[in-house]
Each structure stands twice: as structure tokens, then as C-alpha cells.
Amino acid sequence: MSPLLSLLTLAFIGSVASLIGGIILLLRRKWAKGLTSDAIPLAAGVLLAVSLLDLLPQAVDKVGDLAFTIVLSVFVTLFLVERFLFYLHHHSVDDDHRKETVPLIIFGDTIHNFLDGVAIAAGFLVSPSLGAIVALSTFLHETPHEIADFGILLANGWSPKKAFTANFLSALATFPGALLTYYYAASIEAGVGILLAVAAGLFLYIAATDFLPEAEHAPREKMGRQALFLLIGVLSIVTLGLIFPEVR
């Protein structure tokens, strides 16, 4: 398989595949509720581990201490964007104020999916194995996200067909993000390292501001299960790093 086709396959896994998974699970609401409960801490563990064990060290290796400045800048920028402009990521369908800003939510999702493509391609340019790990991380955190998107759109009176079309088109933004990074980042001095730091900041922001707070609010009887899935997420990335040492 050519490198470009491999990258497109990873972009598919990280975007469209998670969209399809969200649709299937939404059709089985009990499954969706149970999966989301477990997927949130699992995704948090995966995102934290990928950011701190894979993306950030690779970024530091390429651009030095500048990587930490970029991660901080991305974190703060995303915080300000979500507070004053639009949401880049969410999974709760109970926030009425978000139901009033559906166009901004779709726009934010599109930007988020584009950045996912950038992250996948930046990892892929370091090694196909790292690209695969980033794509897997994207898949895991996008699945509960897609379930929430459908819930919000349906709650606003959108038909299932219209909701699917909107989310599908939004998911496609992953591909231009991946392709632009693949063709141009390697030609820019320190480009890959900068984008790896951006991806690390993005994943850390999602884990710290979205998934971890949600897991923290789980019922007391589910706290042990949530902690277990968080550890599974971390250990899965540690294990993949041992199997594919070239990513570190």
C-alpha cells in the first residue's frame, strides 16, 4: 500500500469510521449510553498517554523547548475559542445553550475534524505506526462525540437523514487536514515538529477539559469502573509503544 493510501485509510478510521460507529450505537440507545460511559475515561487515558508519551516527546526532539510553548499556546487558544466563539468538542446532549447554537457546533466540529487530520498526518510523517496510534486515539474519542452530535441535532428537530449528512460532511474535513499536512509540513523546516506539538496540545485539551471532568461526575458506584477504563487507555498506549518502539 502506498504511503498516501495508508494515510487516507488512517484518516478514514479516525473520522468517517467513528461517524458510522456513532450512528449504529445511536440506533441502540442503551448500547450508546453504556459505551459512552466507558468510552469517556478510556479516551481520556488514551489521549493523555498519546500526548505525553508519543506526540510531545517527538515534538521536543524536532523543535526543542519550543514544543512546550506551542502546547501551552494551543491549550489557552482552544480554551478562549470555546468560551467566546464555538465548541470544538463536546459529548453532553443536555446543555440547552448548545442546542441554541447548532450551526456554530457544526462549524466547531468541522474545525476539530480538520485538526484531527493534521494530527494523524503529523504522526504518520514521523512513522506509520505513530500515525496509526493517533488515528486509533481519534477514533476512540470521536465515537462518543458523534453520538452526542446526533442527539443534539435530533433534539433540534433535524431528521436522521439531515443529521447524518451534516455530520458526514463535517467528518470529511479530516481528509484535507491530513492531505495538506502530508504534502506541505515535511517541506517546511520544523513543520512536523510544530504540528506534533499542536496535536499534543489539542489532545491534552480534550482530555483535560472534556473527558476527565465528565468521568469525575460519574455516579459513585461507577467510579471504580471509570478508573479501570482510564488505566486501560493509558496502558494500551504504553503497550503499543513497546510493540512499535519506532514511535518513541
ZIWOVEN-V756843 format. One record per residue. RES is the residue in three letters. OMEGA is omega in whole degrees, -180 to 180 (none if undefined). D_FIRST is the distance of its C-alpha to the first C-alpha in whole Angstrom. Layout:
RES;OMEGA;D_FIRST, RES;OMEGA;D_FIRST
This chain:
MET;-179;0, SER;179;4, PRO;-179;7, LEU;179;8, LEU;177;6, SER;179;6, LEU;180;10, LEU;177;11, THR;178;10, LEU;177;12, ALA;177;15, PHE;179;15, ILE;-176;16, GLY;-176;18, SER;-173;20, VAL;-180;20, ALA;179;20, SER;176;23, LEU;179;24, ILE;178;24, GLY;178;25, GLY;179;28, ILE;-178;29, ILE;-178;29, LEU;178;31, LEU;178;33, LEU;175;34, ARG;-169;35, ARG;178;38, LYS;177;39, TRP;-177;35, ALA;-179;34, LYS;180;37, GLY;-180;37, LEU;-179;33, THR;180;34, SER;-180;36, ASP;-175;34, ALA;-177;31, ILE;177;33, PRO;177;34, LEU;179;31, ALA;178;29, ALA;179;32, GLY;180;31, VAL;-178;27, LEU;178;28, LEU;-177;30, ALA;179;29, VAL;-179;25, SER;-171;28, LEU;-177;30, LEU;-175;28, ASP;-172;24, LEU;-177;25, LEU;177;28, PRO;178;28, GLN;179;25, ALA;178;27, VAL;180;30, ASP;-175;28, LYS;-176;27, VAL;177;30, GLY;-176;33, ASP;176;36, LEU;-179;35, ALA;-179;32, PHE;177;35, THR;180;37, ILE;179;34, VAL;179;33, LEU;-179;37, SER;179;37, VAL;-179;34, PHE;-178;36, VAL;-180;39, THR;179;37, LEU;177;36, PHE;-179;39, LEU;178;41, VAL;-178;39, GLU;-180;39, ARG;-172;43, PHE;-176;44, LEU;-177;41, PHE;-179;38, TYR;176;36, LEU;-177;33, HIS;178;33, HIS;175;35, HIS;178;35, SER;180;39, VAL;-175;40, ASP;-177;44, ASP;-175;44, ASP;-179;46, HIS;177;46, ARG;179;42, LYS;-179;43, GLU;-177;45, THR;-178;42, VAL;179;39, PRO;180;38, LEU;178;38, ILE;180;36, ILE;178;33, PHE;178;33, GLY;177;33, ASP;-180;30, THR;177;28, ILE;180;29, HIS;179;28, ASN;176;24, PHE;179;24, LEU;175;25, ASP;178;22, GLY;176;19, VAL;-179;21, ALA;-180;21, ILE;-178;17, ALA;179;16, ALA;176;19, GLY;-179;18, PHE;-180;14, LEU;174;16, VAL;175;17, SER;178;15, PRO;-180;12, SER;178;14, LEU;176;17, GLY;179;15, ALA;179;14, ILE;178;18, VAL;178;19, ALA;177;17, LEU;178;19, SER;178;22, THR;179;22, PHE;-176;21, LEU;-178;24, HIS;178;27, GLU;-177;26, THR;176;27, PRO;177;30, HIS;-180;30, GLU;177;29, ILE;180;32, ALA;180;35, ASP;180;33, PHE;179;34, GLY;-179;37, ILE;-178;39, LEU;179;38, LEU;179;39, ALA;178;42, ASN;176;43, GLY;178;43, TRP;175;40, SER;177;39, PRO;-180;36, LYS;180;34, LYS;179;35, ALA;179;34, PHE;-178;30, THR;-180;30, ALA;-179;31, ASN;179;29, PHE;179;26, LEU;177;26, SER;-179;27, ALA;-179;24, LEU;179;22, ALA;177;23, THR;-175;20, PHE;175;18, PRO;176;20, GLY;180;21, ALA;-176;17, LEU;179;16, LEU;178;20, THR;-178;19, TYR;-174;16, TYR;-172;18, TYR;-175;21, ALA;-177;22, ALA;-178;20, SER;180;23, ILE;-180;26, GLU;-179;28, ALA;-177;27, GLY;-178;25, VAL;180;23, GLY;179;25, ILE;-179;27, LEU;175;25, LEU;178;24, ALA;176;28, VAL;179;28, ALA;178;25, ALA;178;28, GLY;178;31, LEU;-178;29, PHE;177;28, LEU;-180;32, TYR;-179;34, ILE;-178;32, ALA;-172;33, ALA;-174;36, THR;-175;38, ASP;-172;36, PHE;-178;35, LEU;177;37, PRO;179;40, GLU;179;40, ALA;-179;39, GLU;-178;42, HIS;179;44, ALA;177;43, PRO;-176;46, ARG;-177;48, GLU;179;47, LYS;-176;43, MET;179;43, GLY;179;43, ARG;179;40, GLN;179;38, ALA;179;39, LEU;-179;37, PHE;174;34, LEU;179;34, LEU;177;34, ILE;178;31, GLY;179;29, VAL;-177;30, LEU;179;29, SER;179;26, ILE;176;25, VAL;-180;27, THR;178;25, LEU;177;22, GLY;177;23, LEU;179;24, ILE;-180;21, PHE;-175;19, PRO;-179;22, GLU;179;20, VAL;-178;20, ARG;none;24
